[in-house]
Amino acid sequence: MINVTIHILHAIDFSKIMRSRNRNNPVRIQFTNGNVTKYVYSATGQKLRAIYYTAMPNITRTFGKIPAELTQGQILYKDSTDYLLGGALTLKNGRIDKCYFEGGFARAFETSATTDRFVFYYYNQDHLGNNREVVDIKGRIHQVNNYYPFGTPYADPLAMKGDDLQPYKYNGKELDLMHGLNTYDYGARQYDPILARWDRVDPLAEDEPDISPYVYCRNNPIIHIDQEGKFPLVSNVAGAIVGAATDYVCQVAANAIVNEGLSTECFTDVDSKSIMLSAGAGFISSGASAVGTSLGKAVATRTGSRIAGNIAERAAAEGTKYTANVVANNGDITKATKDYVVGKAVGLLNRKTVNPTSNNKAVKTAMERAKNNGKTLSVEQKKAIRIGNTMARKNAAKMNKSIECKNTIKKTAVDAAYYTYKHYEEKENR
């Protein structure tokens, strides 16, 4: 065990936190009034159980010292919460309490010793993912939550309602109020909204050495969010901008491939509805992981369909070339289509290599130009042209190597883009 002394600046005093060597998670919190909270984790650091011991009155513990365990006679009562199915199902004192799903939860009400009745509740969230209201299936409000910018719930009872109905509040994270701990569980760390600080060092602190490893969202929760207690992400507003920009750029790229080059039309012939959908997806996901999320799938599918549809029209007009691809791929139409689309895209993106003329042709061209102007070239002038053309050919050879290298990179990028599109398309069709 690793013992870490924590000094609290607000009303709660607890002397010792004992942490496991696995991900530095707290396994035991000792309060100075004798209360104890213990945690159990999986091998990957996921919380499986929380056990709360409430001590008898008039029990004290010395600050800064590891006390003995509470005896059976010193425990007033013991409560436990089990987190099953990745936290989707919770048990209170060994009995099913809630089953969580995206957007709400079902709460179990005991009807007998062996049966429960489930009532469904739903979240109303704000743009930061904070659960502001909990309503039932008829829209009746059962819980109201309001927060200060760093997540502290309002103390005004008129601004709150049904506080104990469910614990997931700010950023949709669980608020642990037992024994007055008052911290949010973000998974990788626990967050104190009163201090606006984490309880331990950021696991990814080395990625941002100029930022304090204890600071929450770079001290700006309006611009940033932190979904797991590891690394702040851009806010929903910035995410919407990322989503819209990603869709717009993909549409322009699709237009460039279809129109065989960039033009004013490429930048104006865009689907504004598609851009708005991507902005909405970016807003919801805070711009996180544009590829691999629903936003990435939507953009890749829409862009790929736009390219594929136009390429298909041209394939009909260029049947001979397409047929040749099918033959070259032993009748494999899918691979032939890939070769045709990628080949078309590479042909549009690739830079042409430089092919300088021979020395004799360079001299001949210069002589014809001089003759048209009523002049002739001297022997020295012809020699200078040959020398200059030789140097140009050497420079062209070097340039061509660079161009070929860049074209290979572009070919690889187009291949990756095509297979990304096909991946999402096949996944969508399953």
Number of C-alpha atoms within 10 A of each C-alpha: 13 12 15 14 13 14 13 11 9 8 7 14 17 23 22 22 23 19 18 18 11 13 14 17 24 25 18 21 19 24 24 20 19 22 24 22 22 17 20 19 17 10 9 8 15 16 19 17 18 18 17 19 21 21 22 16 12 8 12 14 17 14 17 17 13 14 15 7 10 16 8 9 8 17 16 12 11 13 14 17 19 21 18 14 10 10 16 13 17 22 18 14 13 11 14 17 20 21 19 18 11 8 12 17 21 18 20 18 14 14 10 8 6 6 10 15 11 16 13 15 23 21 22 15 17 12 13 20 19 20 26 19 22 24 17 17 10 7 10 11 17 15 20 19 18 20 18 11 13 20 20 19 18 13 10 8 9 8 12 17 16 14 14 9 12 15 15 17 25 26 20 19 21 18 21 15 12 15 16 11 17 18 22 26 19 19 17 19 23 23 26 20 21 15 14 18 19 20 17 18 17 20 15 12 15 10 10 11 9 8 14 14 21 17 18 26 22 16 14 13 18 14 16 21 22 17 16 14 23 19 19 17 18 21 23 26 21 18 24 25 19 22 29 26 16 21 27 23 16 18 27 21 18 23 24 20 22 21 14 14 12 15 12 8 12 18 15 13 11 18 12 13 9 18 22 17 18 29 27 21 25 30 24 20 22 26 27 21 12 21 13 12 15 16 26 23 20 22 28 26 19 20 23 21 16 15 20 19 13 15 20 15 10 13 18 12 11 12 11 11 12 21 18 13 20 19 12 13 15 10 13 12 15 11 15 20 20 17 18 21 22 20 15 15 23 20 15 17 17 16 14 12 15 14 10 16 14 13 18 13 13 16 20 13 13 17 18 14 14 13 12 10 9 8 11 14 15 10 9 9 14 18 14 13 16 18 12 13 20 16 11 13 17 12 13 16 16 11 13 17 12 12 17 15 11 14 19 13 13 17 19 14 14 18 19 13 15 18 13 18 22 17 14 19 18 9 10 11 6 5
